[in-house]
Amino acid sequence: MQETMDTGQLEVRRWQDAYLRGDHFDQNAMLALIEEVLQSADTAGYSRTRLLAHMEWALLDKPASITWWNTRRASTMCFPSTMMQWCVRTICRNLAQA
């Protein structure tokens, strides 16, 4: 595994270095990080990039900033992890029922 990390084929990040930079989830910062990773992979000559993510961090007691898209405008809301936990449970329940 270390060899693939040394060549840039594999990159492993902790939650604090990806989703929870600044000790909270920021949707725009995460999207910027994904774009940065995709661009650096392209520059390095990799034609494909696979992203594997674990969402257990959403169950932590951390605030989140997420943009909700309404019909004609976007608004950003910050809410505690209890709301994130509810969202994750609801999504999982809906997926299980599908």
PyMOL CGO cylinders between C-alpha atoms (Angstrom):
from pymol import cmd
from pymol.cgo import CYLINDER

trace = [
    CYLINDER, 0.00, 0.00, 0.00, 2.81, 2.43, 0.82, 0.3, 1, 1, 1, 1, 1, 1,
    CYLINDER, 2.81, 2.43, 0.82, 4.22, 2.03, -2.69, 0.3, 1, 1, 1, 1, 1, 1,
    CYLINDER, 4.22, 2.03, -2.69, 0.93, 3.08, -4.29, 0.3, 1, 1, 1, 1, 1, 1,
    CYLINDER, 0.93, 3.08, -4.29, 0.75, 6.04, -1.93, 0.3, 1, 1, 1, 1, 1, 1,
    CYLINDER, 0.75, 6.04, -1.93, 4.31, 7.04, -2.81, 0.3, 1, 1, 1, 1, 1, 1,
    CYLINDER, 4.31, 7.04, -2.81, 3.51, 7.01, -6.54, 0.3, 1, 1, 1, 1, 1, 1,
    CYLINDER, 3.51, 7.01, -6.54, 0.30, 8.99, -6.06, 0.3, 1, 1, 1, 1, 1, 1,
    CYLINDER, 0.30, 8.99, -6.06, -1.96, 6.15, -7.18, 0.3, 1, 1, 1, 1, 1, 1,
    CYLINDER, -1.96, 6.15, -7.18, -3.55, 5.99, -3.72, 0.3, 1, 1, 1, 1, 1, 1,
    CYLINDER, -3.55, 5.99, -3.72, -4.38, 8.84, -1.40, 0.3, 1, 1, 1, 1, 1, 1,
    CYLINDER, -4.38, 8.84, -1.40, -5.85, 8.22, 2.05, 0.3, 1, 1, 1, 1, 1, 1,
    CYLINDER, -5.85, 8.22, 2.05, -7.18, 11.08, 4.13, 0.3, 1, 1, 1, 1, 1, 1,
    CYLINDER, -7.18, 11.08, 4.13, -8.52, 11.23, 7.66, 0.3, 1, 1, 1, 1, 1, 1,
    CYLINDER, -8.52, 11.23, 7.66, -11.93, 12.81, 8.24, 0.3, 1, 1, 1, 1, 1, 1,
    CYLINDER, -11.93, 12.81, 8.24, -10.15, 15.85, 9.71, 0.3, 1, 1, 1, 1, 1, 1,
    CYLINDER, -10.15, 15.85, 9.71, -8.25, 16.26, 6.42, 0.3, 1, 1, 1, 1, 1, 1,
    CYLINDER, -8.25, 16.26, 6.42, -11.28, 15.87, 4.17, 0.3, 1, 1, 1, 1, 1, 1,
    CYLINDER, -11.28, 15.87, 4.17, -14.84, 16.22, 5.44, 0.3, 1, 1, 1, 1, 1, 1,
    CYLINDER, -14.84, 16.22, 5.44, -14.15, 17.89, 8.77, 0.3, 1, 1, 1, 1, 1, 1,
    CYLINDER, -14.15, 17.89, 8.77, -11.52, 20.47, 7.96, 0.3, 1, 1, 1, 1, 1, 1,
    CYLINDER, -11.52, 20.47, 7.96, -11.95, 23.28, 10.46, 0.3, 1, 1, 1, 1, 1, 1,
    CYLINDER, -11.95, 23.28, 10.46, -13.74, 20.79, 12.76, 0.3, 1, 1, 1, 1, 1, 1,
    CYLINDER, -13.74, 20.79, 12.76, -17.01, 21.04, 10.80, 0.3, 1, 1, 1, 1, 1, 1,
    CYLINDER, -17.01, 21.04, 10.80, -18.45, 19.90, 7.49, 0.3, 1, 1, 1, 1, 1, 1,
    CYLINDER, -18.45, 19.90, 7.49, -18.52, 22.58, 4.81, 0.3, 1, 1, 1, 1, 1, 1,
    CYLINDER, -18.52, 22.58, 4.81, -20.12, 21.48, 1.55, 0.3, 1, 1, 1, 1, 1, 1,
    CYLINDER, -20.12, 21.48, 1.55, -18.28, 24.04, -0.58, 0.3, 1, 1, 1, 1, 1, 1,
    CYLINDER, -18.28, 24.04, -0.58, -14.91, 23.20, 0.93, 0.3, 1, 1, 1, 1, 1, 1,
    CYLINDER, -14.91, 23.20, 0.93, -15.53, 19.49, 0.28, 0.3, 1, 1, 1, 1, 1, 1,
    CYLINDER, -15.53, 19.49, 0.28, -16.51, 20.12, -3.33, 0.3, 1, 1, 1, 1, 1, 1,
    CYLINDER, -16.51, 20.12, -3.33, -13.37, 22.24, -3.78, 0.3, 1, 1, 1, 1, 1, 1,
    CYLINDER, -13.37, 22.24, -3.78, -11.26, 19.42, -2.33, 0.3, 1, 1, 1, 1, 1, 1,
    CYLINDER, -11.26, 19.42, -2.33, -12.78, 16.90, -4.73, 0.3, 1, 1, 1, 1, 1, 1,
    CYLINDER, -12.78, 16.90, -4.73, -12.09, 19.23, -7.65, 0.3, 1, 1, 1, 1, 1, 1,
    CYLINDER, -12.09, 19.23, -7.65, -8.49, 19.66, -6.45, 0.3, 1, 1, 1, 1, 1, 1,
    CYLINDER, -8.49, 19.66, -6.45, -7.99, 15.89, -6.22, 0.3, 1, 1, 1, 1, 1, 1,
    CYLINDER, -7.99, 15.89, -6.22, -9.45, 15.35, -9.69, 0.3, 1, 1, 1, 1, 1, 1,
    CYLINDER, -9.45, 15.35, -9.69, -7.25, 18.04, -11.22, 0.3, 1, 1, 1, 1, 1, 1,
    CYLINDER, -7.25, 18.04, -11.22, -4.08, 16.74, -9.56, 0.3, 1, 1, 1, 1, 1, 1,
    CYLINDER, -4.08, 16.74, -9.56, -4.85, 13.20, -10.75, 0.3, 1, 1, 1, 1, 1, 1,
    CYLINDER, -4.85, 13.20, -10.75, -5.34, 14.49, -14.27, 0.3, 1, 1, 1, 1, 1, 1,
    CYLINDER, -5.34, 14.49, -14.27, -2.06, 16.42, -14.08, 0.3, 1, 1, 1, 1, 1, 1,
    CYLINDER, -2.06, 16.42, -14.08, -0.31, 13.27, -12.85, 0.3, 1, 1, 1, 1, 1, 1,
    CYLINDER, -0.31, 13.27, -12.85, -1.58, 11.41, -15.93, 0.3, 1, 1, 1, 1, 1, 1,
    CYLINDER, -1.58, 11.41, -15.93, -4.27, 9.26, -14.31, 0.3, 1, 1, 1, 1, 1, 1,
    CYLINDER, -4.27, 9.26, -14.31, -7.23, 8.91, -16.67, 0.3, 1, 1, 1, 1, 1, 1,
    CYLINDER, -7.23, 8.91, -16.67, -9.67, 7.77, -13.97, 0.3, 1, 1, 1, 1, 1, 1,
    CYLINDER, -9.67, 7.77, -13.97, -10.21, 8.59, -10.33, 0.3, 1, 1, 1, 1, 1, 1,
    CYLINDER, -10.21, 8.59, -10.33, -12.19, 6.53, -7.84, 0.3, 1, 1, 1, 1, 1, 1,
    CYLINDER, -12.19, 6.53, -7.84, -13.47, 8.12, -4.66, 0.3, 1, 1, 1, 1, 1, 1,
    CYLINDER, -13.47, 8.12, -4.66, -14.35, 5.90, -1.73, 0.3, 1, 1, 1, 1, 1, 1,
    CYLINDER, -14.35, 5.90, -1.73, -15.91, 7.61, 1.24, 0.3, 1, 1, 1, 1, 1, 1,
    CYLINDER, -15.91, 7.61, 1.24, -17.15, 6.53, 4.63, 0.3, 1, 1, 1, 1, 1, 1,
    CYLINDER, -17.15, 6.53, 4.63, -19.88, 8.63, 6.18, 0.3, 1, 1, 1, 1, 1, 1,
    CYLINDER, -19.88, 8.63, 6.18, -19.54, 7.69, 9.84, 0.3, 1, 1, 1, 1, 1, 1,
    CYLINDER, -19.54, 7.69, 9.84, -18.31, 11.23, 10.49, 0.3, 1, 1, 1, 1, 1, 1,
    CYLINDER, -18.31, 11.23, 10.49, -21.90, 12.42, 9.95, 0.3, 1, 1, 1, 1, 1, 1,
    CYLINDER, -21.90, 12.42, 9.95, -22.85, 10.70, 13.20, 0.3, 1, 1, 1, 1, 1, 1,
    CYLINDER, -22.85, 10.70, 13.20, -20.33, 12.74, 15.19, 0.3, 1, 1, 1, 1, 1, 1,
    CYLINDER, -20.33, 12.74, 15.19, -21.36, 15.80, 17.16, 0.3, 1, 1, 1, 1, 1, 1,
    CYLINDER, -21.36, 15.80, 17.16, -20.10, 18.31, 14.56, 0.3, 1, 1, 1, 1, 1, 1,
    CYLINDER, -20.10, 18.31, 14.56, -21.82, 21.30, 12.95, 0.3, 1, 1, 1, 1, 1, 1,
    CYLINDER, -21.82, 21.30, 12.95, -22.43, 21.31, 9.21, 0.3, 1, 1, 1, 1, 1, 1,
    CYLINDER, -22.43, 21.31, 9.21, -22.90, 23.91, 6.54, 0.3, 1, 1, 1, 1, 1, 1,
    CYLINDER, -22.90, 23.91, 6.54, -24.97, 22.69, 3.62, 0.3, 1, 1, 1, 1, 1, 1,
    CYLINDER, -24.97, 22.69, 3.62, -26.59, 24.60, 0.78, 0.3, 1, 1, 1, 1, 1, 1,
    CYLINDER, -26.59, 24.60, 0.78, -30.21, 23.74, 0.16, 0.3, 1, 1, 1, 1, 1, 1,
    CYLINDER, -30.21, 23.74, 0.16, -31.29, 24.58, -3.38, 0.3, 1, 1, 1, 1, 1, 1,
    CYLINDER, -31.29, 24.58, -3.38, -34.73, 26.12, -3.54, 0.3, 1, 1, 1, 1, 1, 1,
    CYLINDER, -34.73, 26.12, -3.54, -36.72, 26.92, -6.66, 0.3, 1, 1, 1, 1, 1, 1,
    CYLINDER, -36.72, 26.92, -6.66, -34.99, 30.23, -7.39, 0.3, 1, 1, 1, 1, 1, 1,
    CYLINDER, -34.99, 30.23, -7.39, -32.29, 30.75, -4.79, 0.3, 1, 1, 1, 1, 1, 1,
    CYLINDER, -32.29, 30.75, -4.79, -29.82, 28.92, -2.61, 0.3, 1, 1, 1, 1, 1, 1,
    CYLINDER, -29.82, 28.92, -2.61, -29.60, 29.34, 1.13, 0.3, 1, 1, 1, 1, 1, 1,
    CYLINDER, -29.60, 29.34, 1.13, -26.94, 28.00, 3.44, 0.3, 1, 1, 1, 1, 1, 1,
    CYLINDER, -26.94, 28.00, 3.44, -27.93, 26.48, 6.74, 0.3, 1, 1, 1, 1, 1, 1,
    CYLINDER, -27.93, 26.48, 6.74, -25.78, 25.46, 9.68, 0.3, 1, 1, 1, 1, 1, 1,
    CYLINDER, -25.78, 25.46, 9.68, -27.15, 22.81, 11.97, 0.3, 1, 1, 1, 1, 1, 1,
    CYLINDER, -27.15, 22.81, 11.97, -25.88, 20.40, 14.63, 0.3, 1, 1, 1, 1, 1, 1,
    CYLINDER, -25.88, 20.40, 14.63, -24.99, 16.80, 13.97, 0.3, 1, 1, 1, 1, 1, 1,
    CYLINDER, -24.99, 16.80, 13.97, -28.31, 15.59, 15.37, 0.3, 1, 1, 1, 1, 1, 1,
    CYLINDER, -28.31, 15.59, 15.37, -29.89, 16.93, 12.18, 0.3, 1, 1, 1, 1, 1, 1,
    CYLINDER, -29.89, 16.93, 12.18, -27.17, 15.27, 10.10, 0.3, 1, 1, 1, 1, 1, 1,
    CYLINDER, -27.17, 15.27, 10.10, -27.82, 12.00, 11.94, 0.3, 1, 1, 1, 1, 1, 1,
    CYLINDER, -27.82, 12.00, 11.94, -31.52, 12.27, 11.16, 0.3, 1, 1, 1, 1, 1, 1,
    CYLINDER, -31.52, 12.27, 11.16, -30.74, 12.95, 7.48, 0.3, 1, 1, 1, 1, 1, 1,
    CYLINDER, -30.74, 12.95, 7.48, -28.38, 9.98, 7.23, 0.3, 1, 1, 1, 1, 1, 1,
    CYLINDER, -28.38, 9.98, 7.23, -30.86, 7.64, 8.96, 0.3, 1, 1, 1, 1, 1, 1,
    CYLINDER, -30.86, 7.64, 8.96, -33.71, 8.85, 6.73, 0.3, 1, 1, 1, 1, 1, 1,
    CYLINDER, -33.71, 8.85, 6.73, -31.68, 8.38, 3.55, 0.3, 1, 1, 1, 1, 1, 1,
    CYLINDER, -31.68, 8.38, 3.55, -30.55, 4.89, 4.63, 0.3, 1, 1, 1, 1, 1, 1,
    CYLINDER, -30.55, 4.89, 4.63, -34.11, 3.92, 5.54, 0.3, 1, 1, 1, 1, 1, 1,
    CYLINDER, -34.11, 3.92, 5.54, -35.41, 5.13, 2.18, 0.3, 1, 1, 1, 1, 1, 1,
    CYLINDER, -35.41, 5.13, 2.18, -32.68, 3.25, 0.33, 0.3, 1, 1, 1, 1, 1, 1,
    CYLINDER, -32.68, 3.25, 0.33, -33.43, 0.07, 2.24, 0.3, 1, 1, 1, 1, 1, 1,
    CYLINDER, -33.43, 0.07, 2.24, -37.12, 0.33, 1.34, 0.3, 1, 1, 1, 1, 1, 1,
    CYLINDER, -37.12, 0.33, 1.34, -36.44, 0.94, -2.37, 0.3, 1, 1, 1, 1, 1, 1,
]
cmd.load_cgo(trace, "trace")
